[in-house]
Amino acid sequence: MDSNFEKAKVVVVGDSGVGKTSLIHLIAHQEILKNPSWTIGCTVDVKLHEYKDGTSHHKTCFLEFFDIGGNIGHRSSAKIFHQGADGIILVHDLTNRKSQDNLNQWIADIMEQNEKLSIGISDYQYETKLSPGKKSSTKKANSYIDYHDNSNLLPLFFIGTKLDQAQMVRNSSFLKAQSQIASFYRSDEINLDCMQTKYLAPATSNSIKLAKFFDRVLENKFSK
């Protein structure tokens, strides 16, 4: 592979069992991972991304996905892999609300290792659960939003997995509520089933959102 390609680091975090490894394989290879295994520590997968495809600024770039194991016992040692991140994908299980709530702590862990993110939201405090109705939550959200257009902030992207199972056991209003955390952080999100390639097929809304996120990741890298 051409070593002259621009490279960017995308850290993928979330609780153990939410499907991060299967998701990364789907993103990187456009195919289903038939025999996923538990991630201990960190594994890395890669893909080429066409930055600003179809424009005069187009270039082929190299994305490295750092799959961080979600086991709580290895959490402290895994923090070293958060360093140098150019973008963050936060993954939760649509059938497990706690995995969504825990993303706040994952973001806090990443802040400890990345000065760019901590500068933007240095006065931000995390809550176990999102409570949009509380004044404190609104104030804290605004603290982040005030800085969100600053180019020094790490791009965030939220992905809900196991959509097939969620649709079987939950109603549409529940799935709509799942977008609270993405709205809270003023970030995009998609929901999908990692066992079906159609959710990231070319020209779908999911793939377009993801491509735009990767462009932001690379812009963040270029600005350093």
ABEGO torsion letter per residue (X at the ends): XBAABBBBBBBBBEBBGAGAAAAAAAAAAGBBBABBBBBBEBBBBBBBBBBGBGBAABBBBBBBBBBBBABAAAAAAAAAAABGBABBBBBBBAABAAAAAAAAAAAAAAAAABAAAAAAAAABBBBABBBAABAAAAAAAAAAAAAAABAABBBBBBBBBGAAAAAAABBAAAAAAAAAAAAAAGBBBBBBBAABAAAABBGBAAAAAAAAAAAAAAAAAAAX
